[in-house]
């Protein structure tokens, strides 16, 4: 297995741990600020979390670029959707890395807020379209399940928001990030599978027939 897809998978696992921990905290202690809240969290922890997010998002973008040709399969629609997702992860990677090194408590406003909203849509909702585009490709069936999961996860999260304190974007982030990382690993697997030419036997048969006719 190549290092880049494995690093992306580790990044997805790290972000899932962070996000799901936050979901558990907010569900069980909704009135108590967590140790990583922007208001009360220590700066070193907030910077570390921001950089962890920035690095992971950069890895997700890189793994989609690295396996692009295999993922696209020569088709235009998957390529366009993939680059939209790459752009979203790139924006998040730059934003979180900047927060980690500059002002970690900065709340995006104006153009930055618009860019953040666009990146949110590109990285959490647009992957569903990529999942649909890859639905018939058996080599990608595992990551496709994760990429299509927002269709069920998002409505369930909205329901949780109305009846409990368990609603959290962590669930959506976890399935999508995992799907992207697994897609990179699946692409490496496809590339490492030796191609079998289907033309060789037919060419040999044609040559045999020609020799027999002569």
Secondary structure, DSSP 8 states (H G I E B T S, - for coil): --HHHHHHHHHHHHHHHHHHHHHHHHHH-TTS--TT-TTTS-HHHHHHHHHHHHHHHHHHHHHHHHTHHHHHTT-HHHHHHHHHHHHHHHHHHHHHHHHHHS-TT----THHHHHHHHHHHHHHTTHHHHHHHTTT-GGGHHHHHHHHTHHHHHHHHHHHHHH-S---THHHHHHHHHHHHHHHHHHHHHHHS----SHHHHHHHHHHHHHHH-
